Amino acid sequence: MMFALAGLAAAALVLLIVAIGVTIWLYHRREQRRADGKTNVGWIVFLVIAYLLSISYLAFFVLLMISAFTGESVTVG
């Protein structure tokens, strides 16, 4: 079970890295895309979903690891 969760956490980390890379790419190409008349709506939707999925799952995984190593239940809020 932990190996599956670790794999999902690794996938979430890769997704976060890709989202950061796309954000940087869009930032550097903003003037060229604006001149070409292209919009970033699709990329923005992708980035919002990618950031939400990766950050929320990584936070869940960190809380799970804290709970596993301390033996206590970790709650948020």
CORWONOR-V112025 format. One record per residue. N is the residue number from 1. SS is DSSP state (H for helix, E for strand, C for the rest). PHI is phi in whole degrees, 0 to 359 (NA if undefined). BURIAL is + if it has 9 or more other ideal C-beta (glycine too) atoms within 8 Angstrom, else -. Layout:
BEGIN
((N SS PHI BURIAL) (N SS PHI BURIAL))
END
This chain:
BEGIN
((1 C NA -) (2 H 294 -) (3 H 293 -) (4 H 294 -) (5 H 294 +) (6 H 294 +) (7 H 295 -) (8 H 294 +) (9 H 294 +) (10 H 295 -) (11 H 296 -) (12 H 294 +) (13 H 294 +) (14 H 297 -) (15 H 299 +) (16 H 296 +) (17 H 296 -) (18 H 296 +) (19 H 298 +) (20 H 295 -) (21 H 298 -) (22 H 294 +) (23 H 299 +) (24 H 295 -) (25 H 298 -) (26 H 297 +) (27 H 296 -) (28 H 286 -) (29 C 259 -) (30 H 297 +) (31 H 291 -) (32 H 293 -) (33 H 293 +) (34 H 294 -) (35 H 293 -) (36 C 280 -) (37 C 79 -) (38 C 272 -) (39 C 257 -) (40 C 253 +) (41 H 301 -) (42 H 298 -) (43 H 293 +) (44 H 295 -) (45 H 298 -) (46 H 301 +) (47 H 294 +) (48 H 298 -) (49 H 296 -) (50 H 296 +) (51 H 295 +) (52 H 297 -) (53 H 294 +) (54 H 289 +) (55 H 290 +) (56 H 294 -) (57 H 290 +) (58 H 295 +) (59 H 295 -) (60 H 300 -) (61 H 294 +) (62 H 296 -) (63 H 296 +) (64 H 296 +) (65 H 293 -) (66 H 298 +) (67 H 296 +) (68 H 293 -) (69 H 278 -) (70 H 266 -) (71 C 80 -) (72 C 250 -) (73 C 284 -) (74 C 253 +) (75 C 240 -) (76 C 250 -) (77 C 101 -))
END
